[in-house]
C-alpha cells in the first residue's frame, strides 16, 4: 500500500513538472509571437487601426483556453514552489523553485502589474481620437518591452522545469 502511494505521488509530481514545463513553454510561445511579429504588424497600421486591433485582441484573449493555460500554469507553479521547499534536499528542487518563481514573477506578476493596466487604459480610448493616438505611442513601447520580459521569463521557466524533469 505504501509503495502504491509513493508511486502515485511520484507520477503525479512528474505530471505536474511536465505540465509546468509545457504550460510555461506554451505561454512563452504566445508572448514570443507578440514580441516578434504581432506588435510589429500593429505598428505598421495607422494608430486608429492598431488601437482597434489591440483592443479586439485584448477582449478575445479573455477566453477559457488562454486563461486555463495562463492561470493553470500559475497554479501548478505555486504548488511546485511550495513542494520544492518541503523537498529541498531532493535533486532538482532548486530547478522547480526557480522555474516557479520565474513564471510567477516574470510572467504573471508582470502581466498583472504592467500589461493589464496598459490594456485597461487602451480599452477606454476612442481609436480615432487624438488622445488615442498619443496613448498608442507610449502604450506600444511600454507594453512590448514588458512583453519581452514575460517572454524571457516564461522561456527560462520552461527550461528550468525541463531540467527538473531529468531528476
N, CA and C atoms as a LAMMPS dump frame, in Angstrom:
ITEM: TIMESTEP
0
ITEM: NUMBER OF ATOMS
501
ITEM: BOX BOUNDS ff ff ff
-5.0000000000000000e+02 5.0000000000000000e+02
-5.0000000000000000e+02 5.0000000000000000e+02
-5.0000000000000000e+02 5.0000000000000000e+02
ITEM: ATOMS id mol type element x y z
1 1 1 N 0.817 -1.19 0
2 1 2 C 0 0 0
3 1 3 C 0.865 1.26 0
4 2 1 N 1.879 1.296 0.874
5 2 2 C 2.761 2.454 0.941
6 2 3 C 3.512 2.64 -0.375
7 3 1 N 3.891 1.542 -1.023
8 3 2 C 4.581 1.633 -2.313
9 3 3 C 3.669 2.246 -3.366
10 4 1 N 2.403 1.846 -3.383
11 4 2 C 1.462 2.392 -4.351
12 4 3 C 1.284 3.899 -4.142
13 5 1 N 1.164 4.335 -2.892
14 5 2 C 1.026 5.765 -2.597
15 5 3 C 2.268 6.516 -3.056
16 6 1 N 3.447 5.958 -2.781
17 6 2 C 4.697 6.587 -3.199
18 6 3 C 4.761 6.7 -4.718
19 7 1 N 4.421 5.643 -5.434
20 7 2 C 4.446 5.643 -6.897
21 7 3 C 3.442 6.661 -7.433
22 8 1 N 2.242 6.712 -6.835
23 8 2 C 1.235 7.683 -7.267
24 8 3 C 1.724 9.116 -7.08
25 9 1 N 2.359 9.394 -5.947
26 9 2 C 2.904 10.736 -5.708
27 9 3 C 4.019 11.066 -6.691
28 10 1 N 4.878 10.099 -6.935
29 10 2 C 5.977 10.298 -7.87
30 10 3 C 5.455 10.593 -9.274
31 11 1 N 4.488 9.811 -9.718
32 11 2 C 3.92 10.004 -11.047
33 11 3 C 3.197 11.338 -11.132
34 12 1 N 2.422 11.691 -10.1
35 12 2 C 1.696 12.958 -10.14
36 12 3 C 2.667 14.136 -10.131
37 13 1 N 3.761 14.039 -9.366
38 13 2 C 4.759 15.099 -9.349
39 13 3 C 5.424 15.214 -10.716
40 14 1 N 5.698 14.082 -11.341
41 14 2 C 6.264 14.083 -12.69
42 14 3 C 5.29 14.742 -13.658
43 15 1 N 4.004 14.42 -13.539
44 15 2 C 2.994 15.024 -14.405
45 15 3 C 2.909 16.531 -14.189
46 16 1 N 3.024 16.965 -12.938
47 16 2 C 2.978 18.398 -12.658
48 16 3 C 4.197 19.116 -13.236
49 17 1 N 5.363 18.502 -13.119
50 17 2 C 6.568 19.089 -13.715
51 17 3 C 6.4 19.211 -15.227
52 18 1 N 5.875 18.165 -15.839
53 18 2 C 5.66 18.178 -17.291
54 18 3 C 4.628 19.23 -17.664
55 19 1 N 3.526 19.3 -16.925
56 19 2 C 2.505 20.317 -17.19
57 19 3 C 3.097 21.713 -17.055
58 20 1 N 3.911 21.936 -16.022
59 20 2 C 4.543 23.247 -15.817
60 20 3 C 5.482 23.582 -16.973
61 21 1 N 6.299 22.618 -17.376
62 21 2 C 7.225 22.857 -18.497
63 21 3 C 6.454 23.186 -19.774
64 22 1 N 5.416 22.409 -20.056
65 22 2 C 4.624 22.646 -21.266
66 22 3 C 3.832 23.945 -21.181
67 23 1 N 3.245 24.214 -20.02
68 23 2 C 2.48 25.449 -19.845
69 23 3 C 3.346 26.685 -19.987
70 24 1 N 4.521 26.657 -19.364
71 24 2 C 5.449 27.793 -19.483
72 24 3 C 5.929 27.947 -20.917
73 25 1 N 6.204 26.818 -21.576
74 25 2 C 6.627 26.867 -22.974
75 25 3 C 5.539 27.414 -23.877
76 26 1 N 4.3 26.99 -23.634
77 26 2 C 3.173 27.489 -24.41
78 26 3 C 3.014 28.999 -24.236
79 27 1 N 3.065 29.466 -22.994
80 27 2 C 2.923 30.894 -22.74
81 27 3 C 4.109 31.674 -23.304
82 28 1 N 5.296 31.097 -23.23
83 28 2 C 6.46 31.753 -23.834
84 28 3 C 6.231 31.922 -25.335
85 29 1 N 5.645 30.915 -25.959
86 29 2 C 5.356 30.997 -27.39
87 29 3 C 4.354 32.079 -27.718
88 30 1 N 3.32 32.198 -26.911
89 30 2 C 2.322 33.267 -27.128
90 30 3 C 2.997 34.622 -26.986
91 31 1 N 3.743 34.809 -25.91
92 31 2 C 4.422 36.084 -25.694
93 31 3 C 5.45 36.355 -26.798
94 32 1 N 6.165 35.31 -27.21
95 32 2 C 7.167 35.43 -28.274
96 32 3 C 6.529 35.913 -29.575
97 33 1 N 5.357 35.374 -29.897
98 33 2 C 4.666 35.792 -31.123
99 33 3 C 4.367 37.289 -31.079
100 34 1 N 3.892 37.769 -29.947
101 34 2 C 3.61 39.199 -29.837
102 34 3 C 4.889 40.017 -29.934
103 35 1 N 5.944 39.552 -29.285
104 35 2 C 7.205 40.305 -29.304
105 35 3 C 7.866 40.331 -30.671
106 36 1 N 7.719 39.274 -31.44
107 36 2 C 8.478 39.185 -32.696
108 36 3 C 7.723 39.603 -33.945
109 37 1 N 6.377 39.493 -33.943
110 37 2 C 5.704 39.942 -35.167
111 37 3 C 4.334 40.586 -34.973
112 38 1 N 3.582 40.227 -33.954
113 38 2 C 2.247 40.817 -33.803
114 38 3 C 2.354 42.317 -33.549
115 39 1 N 3.159 42.72 -32.588
116 39 2 C 3.27 44.148 -32.284
117 39 3 C 3.912 44.913 -33.444
118 40 1 N 4.846 44.299 -34.132
119 40 2 C 5.441 44.948 -35.307
120 40 3 C 4.399 45.159 -36.398
121 41 1 N 3.531 44.188 -36.573
122 41 2 C 2.463 44.322 -37.568
123 41 3 C 1.504 45.44 -37.173
124 42 1 N 1.173 45.532 -35.897
125 42 2 C 0.288 46.603 -35.435
126 42 3 C 0.927 47.974 -35.607
127 43 1 N 2.234 48.039 -35.459
128 43 2 C 2.953 49.314 -35.611
129 43 3 C 2.909 49.813 -37.051
130 44 1 N 2.714 48.922 -37.991
131 44 2 C 2.655 49.304 -39.406
132 44 3 C 1.302 49.895 -39.788
133 45 1 N 0.327 49.73 -38.919
134 45 2 C -1.01 50.255 -39.172
135 45 3 C -1.11 51.709 -38.7
136 46 1 N -2.128 52.392 -39.17
137 46 2 C -2.436 53.718 -38.632
138 46 3 C -2.759 53.528 -37.151
139 47 1 N -2.442 54.509 -36.311
140 47 2 C -2.721 54.346 -34.876
141 47 3 C -4.158 53.926 -34.587
142 48 1 N -5.126 54.489 -35.269
143 48 2 C -6.524 54.118 -35.001
144 48 3 C -6.776 52.642 -35.307
145 49 1 N -6.146 52.13 -36.359
146 49 2 C -6.306 50.72 -36.714
147 49 3 C -5.562 49.82 -35.726
148 50 1 N -4.362 50.219 -35.337
149 50 2 C -3.584 49.448 -34.364
150 50 3 C -4.292 49.379 -33.023
151 51 1 N -4.842 50.516 -32.592
152 51 2 C -5.579 50.549 -31.322
153 51 3 C -6.786 49.627 -31.391
154 52 1 N -7.566 49.753 -32.461
155 52 2 C -8.773 48.921 -32.603
156 52 3 C -8.414 47.436 -32.635
157 53 1 N -7.353 47.091 -33.33
158 53 2 C -6.933 45.684 -33.406
159 53 3 C -6.491 45.18 -32.031
160 54 1 N -5.704 45.984 -31.317
161 54 2 C -5.23 45.558 -29.996
162 54 3 C -6.393 45.482 -29.011
163 55 1 N -7.315 46.422 -29.085
164 55 2 C -8.493 46.351 -28.222
165 55 3 C -9.257 45.047 -28.459
166 56 1 N -9.382 44.671 -29.71
167 56 2 C -10.077 43.431 -30.053
168 56 3 C -9.321 42.21 -29.529
169 57 1 N -8.01 42.209 -29.689
170 57 2 C -7.208 41.083 -29.18
171 57 3 C -7.305 40.971 -27.663
172 58 1 N -7.294 42.119 -26.982
173 58 2 C -7.378 42.096 -25.521
174 58 3 C -8.71 41.531 -25.04
175 59 1 N -9.764 41.777 -25.787
176 59 2 C -11.075 41.223 -25.433
177 59 3 C -11.104 39.716 -25.707
178 60 1 N -10.616 39.319 -26.872
179 60 2 C -10.694 37.903 -27.234
180 60 3 C -9.703 37.037 -26.456
181 61 1 N -8.69 37.657 -25.868
182 61 2 C -7.727 36.889 -25.061
183 61 3 C -8.374 36.35 -23.787
184 62 1 N -9.439 36.989 -23.356
185 62 2 C -10.129 36.535 -22.151
186 62 3 C -11.095 35.425 -22.565
187 63 1 N -10.536 34.215 -22.64
188 63 2 C -11.31 33.037 -23.029
189 63 3 C -10.807 31.849 -22.213
190 64 1 N -11.616 30.799 -22.123
191 64 2 C -11.236 29.663 -21.263
192 64 3 C -9.906 29.007 -21.639
193 65 1 N -9.588 28.899 -22.902
194 65 2 C -8.341 28.24 -23.311
195 65 3 C -7.121 29.023 -22.836
196 66 1 N -7.118 30.323 -23.124
197 66 2 C -5.975 31.138 -22.725
198 66 3 C -5.879 31.245 -21.206
199 67 1 N -6.997 31.497 -20.555
200 67 2 C -6.984 31.655 -19.098
201 67 3 C -6.56 30.367 -18.39
202 68 1 N -6.981 29.229 -18.915
203 68 2 C -6.563 27.945 -18.327
204 68 3 C -5.062 27.754 -18.488
205 69 1 N -4.548 28.049 -19.663
206 69 2 C -3.103 27.906 -19.884
207 69 3 C -2.324 28.861 -18.985
208 70 1 N -2.756 30.116 -18.921
209 70 2 C -2.032 31.136 -18.16
210 70 3 C -2.137 30.897 -16.652
211 71 1 N -3.367 30.79 -16.15
212 71 2 C -3.555 30.657 -14.702
213 71 3 C -3.42 29.219 -14.213
214 72 1 N -3.712 28.238 -15.067
215 72 2 C -3.488 26.845 -14.693
216 72 3 C -2.007 26.579 -14.478
217 73 1 N -1.19 27.128 -15.358
218 73 2 C 0.266 27.007 -15.203
219 73 3 C 0.703 27.694 -13.919
220 74 1 N 0.122 28.855 -13.629
221 74 2 C 0.464 29.57 -12.389
222 74 3 C 0.104 28.736 -11.157
223 75 1 N -1.05 28.103 -11.184
224 75 2 C -1.475 27.281 -10.046
225 75 3 C -0.507 26.121 -9.821
226 76 1 N -0.099 25.48 -10.904
227 76 2 C 0.867 24.38 -10.785
228 76 3 C 2.205 24.912 -10.266
229 77 1 N 2.601 26.094 -10.717
230 77 2 C 3.856 26.685 -10.245
231 77 3 C 3.804 26.973 -8.747
232 78 1 N 2.673 27.448 -8.272
233 78 2 C 2.528 27.695 -6.824
234 78 3 C 2.701 26.386 -6.061
235 79 1 N 2.019 25.348 -6.522
236 79 2 C 2.126 24.043 -5.869
237 79 3 C 3.565 23.53 -5.902
238 80 1 N 4.225 23.62 -7.063
239 80 2 C 5.595 23.111 -7.183
240 80 3 C 6.583 23.937 -6.366
241 81 1 N 6.361 25.24 -6.264
242 81 2 C 7.245 26.083 -5.45
243 81 3 C 7.157 25.665 -3.983
244 82 1 N 5.944 25.51 -3.494
245 82 2 C 5.759 25.086 -2.101
246 82 3 C 6.317 23.685 -1.893
247 83 1 N 6.016 22.815 -2.828
248 83 2 C 6.506 21.433 -2.754
249 83 3 C 8.028 21.391 -2.743
250 84 1 N 8.657 22.229 -3.535
251 84 2 C 10.124 22.222 -3.609
252 84 3 C 10.754 22.626 -2.277
253 85 1 N 10.084 23.499 -1.549
254 85 2 C 10.616 23.923 -0.254
255 85 3 C 10.579 22.78 0.761
256 86 1 N 9.542 21.95 0.665
257 86 2 C 9.447 20.796 1.567
258 86 3 C 10.378 19.659 1.145
259 87 1 N 10.788 19.675 -0.118
260 87 2 C 11.661 18.623 -0.642
261 87 3 C 13.014 19.202 -1.07
262 88 1 N 13.455 20.24 -0.368
263 88 2 C 14.648 20.97 -0.773
264 88 3 C 15.88 20.079 -0.88
265 89 1 N 15.936 19.05 -0.089
266 89 2 C 17.087 18.14 -0.073
267 89 3 C 17.121 17.232 -1.306
268 90 1 N 16.03 17.152 -2.043
269 90 2 C 15.967 16.268 -3.213
270 90 3 C 16.571 16.95 -4.437
271 91 1 N 17.211 16.159 -5.29
272 91 2 C 17.772 16.726 -6.519
273 91 3 C 16.673 17.346 -7.382
274 92 1 N 16.959 18.472 -7.95
275 92 2 C 16.013 19.133 -8.847
276 92 3 C 15.08 20.105 -8.165
277 93 1 N 15.059 20.131 -6.833
278 93 2 C 14.151 21.028 -6.111
279 93 3 C 14.432 22.494 -6.448
280 94 1 N 15.696 22.838 -6.575
281 94 2 C 16.042 24.232 -6.898
282 94 3 C 15.501 24.624 -8.271
283 95 1 N 15.538 23.698 -9.227
284 95 2 C 15.009 23.989 -10.558
285 95 3 C 13.493 24.208 -10.516
286 96 1 N 12.812 23.46 -9.664
287 96 2 C 11.367 23.649 -9.508
288 96 3 C 11.061 25.021 -8.92
289 97 1 N 11.814 25.406 -7.905
290 97 2 C 11.595 26.702 -7.277
291 97 3 C 11.927 27.84 -8.242
292 98 1 N 13.06 27.739 -8.915
293 98 2 C 13.462 28.788 -9.863
294 98 3 C 12.451 28.9 -11.004
295 99 1 N 12.06 27.773 -11.568
296 99 2 C 11.08 27.796 -12.648
297 99 3 C 9.768 28.407 -12.2
298 100 1 N 9.326 28.031 -11.016
299 100 2 C 8.074 28.576 -10.484
300 100 3 C 8.16 30.079 -10.278
301 101 1 N 9.238 30.536 -9.672
302 101 2 C 9.39 31.972 -9.421
303 101 3 C 9.532 32.767 -10.716
304 102 1 N 10.258 32.214 -11.672
305 102 2 C 10.379 32.896 -12.956
306 102 3 C 9.021 33.112 -13.604
307 103 1 N 8.196 32.063 -13.609
308 103 2 C 6.882 32.2 -14.234
309 103 3 C 5.968 33.107 -13.41
310 104 1 N 5.925 32.882 -12.099
311 104 2 C 5.003 33.644 -11.259
312 104 3 C 5.351 35.131 -11.218
313 105 1 N 6.637 35.45 -11.145
314 105 2 C 7.054 36.851 -11.08
315 105 3 C 7.187 37.445 -12.483
316 106 1 N 7.916 36.737 -13.338
317 106 2 C 8.244 37.291 -14.649
318 106 3 C 7.126 37.259 -15.665
319 107 1 N 6.174 36.346 -15.507
320 107 2 C 5.056 36.279 -16.459
321 107 3 C 3.761 36.763 -15.815
322 108 1 N 3.367 36.166 -14.693
323 108 2 C 2.074 36.508 -14.085
324 108 3 C 2.106 37.887 -13.438
325 109 1 N 3.073 38.131 -12.563
326 109 2 C 3.127 39.423 -11.871
327 109 3 C 3.349 40.571 -12.857
328 110 1 N 4.242 40.394 -13.809
329 110 2 C 4.464 41.436 -14.811
330 110 3 C 3.18 41.708 -15.602
331 111 1 N 2.457 40.653 -15.934
332 111 2 C 1.19 40.827 -16.645
333 111 3 C 0.214 41.66 -15.821
334 112 1 N 0.045 41.282 -14.556
335 112 2 C -0.93 41.946 -13.686
336 112 3 C -0.532 43.392 -13.378
337 113 1 N 0.749 43.623 -13.131
338 113 2 C 1.205 44.947 -12.701
339 113 3 C 1.446 45.901 -13.874
340 114 1 N 1.857 45.377 -15.02
341 114 2 C 2.22 46.261 -16.124
342 114 3 C 1.317 46.124 -17.356
343 115 1 N 1.201 44.925 -17.908
344 115 2 C 0.473 44.771 -19.171
345 115 3 C -1.029 45.005 -19.032
346 116 1 N -1.646 44.461 -17.996
347 116 2 C -3.096 44.627 -17.825
348 116 3 C -3.483 46.096 -17.613
349 117 1 N -2.791 46.85 -16.75
350 117 2 C -3.151 48.271 -16.635
351 117 3 C -2.991 49.032 -17.959
352 118 1 N -1.972 48.699 -18.728
353 118 2 C -1.824 49.323 -20.049
354 118 3 C -3.004 48.945 -20.943
355 119 1 N -3.4 47.676 -20.906
356 119 2 C -4.555 47.229 -21.698
357 119 3 C -5.835 47.93 -21.245
358 120 1 N -6 48.098 -19.947
359 120 2 C -7.186 48.772 -19.429
360 120 3 C -7.235 50.23 -19.875
361 121 1 N -6.095 50.906 -19.882
362 121 2 C -6.045 52.293 -20.346
363 121 3 C -6.38 52.367 -21.833
364 122 1 N -5.888 51.407 -22.602
365 122 2 C -6.162 51.392 -24.046
366 122 3 C -7.633 51.067 -24.319
367 123 1 N -8.24 50.271 -23.483
368 123 2 C -9.622 49.825 -23.699
369 123 3 C -10.623 50.975 -23.699
370 124 1 N -10.33 52.047 -22.989
371 124 2 C -11.309 53.128 -22.84
372 124 3 C -11.105 54.294 -23.802
373 125 1 N -10.058 54.24 -24.631
374 125 2 C -9.849 55.348 -25.571
375 125 3 C -10.576 55.084 -26.889
376 126 1 N -10.954 56.174 -27.515
377 126 2 C -11.53 56.107 -28.852
378 126 3 C -10.364 55.958 -29.83
379 127 1 N -10.344 54.866 -30.605
380 127 2 C -9.217 54.647 -31.519
381 127 3 C -8.944 55.813 -32.482
382 128 1 N -9.965 56.549 -32.837
383 128 2 C -9.786 57.646 -33.791
384 128 3 C -9.462 58.982 -33.165
385 129 1 N -9.349 59.042 -31.842
386 129 2 C -9.125 60.318 -31.157
387 129 3 C -7.643 60.67 -31.067
388 130 1 N -7.393 61.944 -30.801
389 130 2 C -6.019 62.414 -30.574
390 130 3 C -5.46 61.774 -29.303
391 131 1 N -6.307 61.673 -28.264
392 131 2 C -5.874 61.021 -27.018
393 131 3 C -5.459 59.577 -27.29
394 132 1 N -6.232 58.902 -28.146
395 132 2 C -5.903 57.523 -28.502
396 132 3 C -4.561 57.427 -29.195
397 133 1 N -4.323 58.31 -30.159
398 133 2 C -3.053 58.302 -30.899
399 133 3 C -1.879 58.597 -29.971
400 134 1 N -2.067 59.546 -29.038
401 134 2 C -0.996 59.874 -28.086
402 134 3 C -0.721 58.698 -27.148
403 135 1 N -1.789 58.069 -26.678
404 135 2 C -1.622 56.918 -25.795
405 135 3 C -0.955 55.761 -26.528
406 136 1 N -1.302 55.551 -27.777
407 136 2 C -0.796 54.415 -28.551
408 136 3 C 0.723 54.41 -28.611
409 137 1 N 1.342 55.551 -28.813
410 137 2 C 2.808 55.572 -28.95
411 137 3 C 3.493 55.114 -27.663
412 138 1 N 3.014 55.562 -26.508
413 138 2 C 3.634 55.121 -25.249
414 138 3 C 3.192 53.706 -24.887
415 139 1 N 1.912 53.396 -25.146
416 139 2 C 1.397 52.057 -24.885
417 139 3 C 2.223 51.021 -25.634
418 140 1 N 2.39 51.259 -26.912
419 140 2 C 3.073 50.295 -27.776
420 140 3 C 4.465 49.97 -27.247
421 141 1 N 5.232 50.986 -26.939
422 141 2 C 6.607 50.778 -26.461
423 141 3 C 6.622 50.096 -25.097
424 142 1 N 5.852 50.612 -24.151
425 142 2 C 5.85 50.043 -22.795
426 142 3 C 5.315 48.617 -22.781
427 143 1 N 4.196 48.384 -23.472
428 143 2 C 3.597 47.055 -23.48
429 143 3 C 4.562 46.04 -24.093
430 144 1 N 5.182 46.419 -25.197
431 144 2 C 6.097 45.5 -25.879
432 144 3 C 7.328 45.209 -25.023
433 145 1 N 7.88 46.229 -24.377
434 145 2 C 9.043 45.992 -23.502
435 145 3 C 8.705 45.035 -22.371
436 146 1 N 7.555 45.223 -21.726
437 146 2 C 7.161 44.308 -20.658
438 146 3 C 6.848 42.924 -21.213
439 147 1 N 6.356 42.865 -22.426
440 147 2 C 6.1 41.564 -23.037
441 147 3 C 7.402 40.81 -23.299
442 148 1 N 8.466 41.527 -23.633
443 148 2 C 9.774 40.881 -23.788
444 148 3 C 10.196 40.222 -22.467
445 149 1 N 9.939 40.912 -21.368
446 149 2 C 10.259 40.354 -20.041
447 149 3 C 9.459 39.072 -19.812
448 150 1 N 8.16 39.113 -20.136
449 150 2 C 7.321 37.919 -19.957
450 150 3 C 7.814 36.769 -20.824
451 151 1 N 8.214 37.082 -22.04
452 151 2 C 8.706 36.047 -22.96
453 151 3 C 9.941 35.366 -22.383
454 152 1 N 10.919 36.165 -21.984
455 152 2 C 12.172 35.618 -21.449
456 152 3 C 11.923 34.829 -20.166
457 153 1 N 11.069 35.347 -19.289
458 153 2 C 10.801 34.672 -18.014
459 153 3 C 10.092 33.337 -18.23
460 154 1 N 9.082 33.325 -19.089
461 154 2 C 8.35 32.076 -19.336
462 154 3 C 9.244 31.045 -20.016
463 155 1 N 10.085 31.487 -20.933
464 155 2 C 11 30.565 -21.607
465 155 3 C 12.028 30.003 -20.625
466 156 1 N 12.575 30.86 -19.79
467 156 2 C 13.535 30.398 -18.781
468 156 3 C 12.863 29.455 -17.782
469 157 1 N 11.617 29.73 -17.431
470 157 2 C 10.873 28.841 -16.53
471 157 3 C 10.677 27.475 -17.182
472 158 1 N 10.32 27.475 -18.463
473 158 2 C 10.137 26.202 -19.181
474 158 3 C 11.449 25.415 -19.187
475 159 1 N 12.548 26.105 -19.396
476 159 2 C 13.851 25.432 -19.399
477 159 3 C 14.162 24.865 -18.009
478 160 1 N 13.86 25.62 -16.97
479 160 2 C 14.13 25.158 -15.606
480 160 3 C 13.294 23.917 -15.285
481 161 1 N 12.024 23.936 -15.661
482 161 2 C 11.175 22.758 -15.423
483 161 3 C 11.628 21.568 -16.256
484 162 1 N 12.122 21.819 -17.445
485 162 2 C 12.614 20.735 -18.294
486 162 3 C 13.836 20.085 -17.642
487 163 1 N 14.709 20.893 -17.09
488 163 2 C 15.864 20.351 -16.371
489 163 3 C 15.387 19.56 -15.163
490 164 1 N 14.391 20.081 -14.449
491 164 2 C 13.872 19.391 -13.259
492 164 3 C 13.29 18.019 -13.627
493 165 1 N 12.781 17.884 -14.829
494 165 2 C 12.227 16.585 -15.261
495 165 3 C 13.289 15.486 -15.303
496 166 1 N 14.548 15.869 -15.45
497 166 2 C 15.598 14.853 -15.529
498 166 3 C 15.977 14.296 -14.165
499 167 1 N 15.452 14.881 -13.104
500 167 2 C 15.762 14.387 -11.746
501 167 3 C 14.671 13.489 -11.24
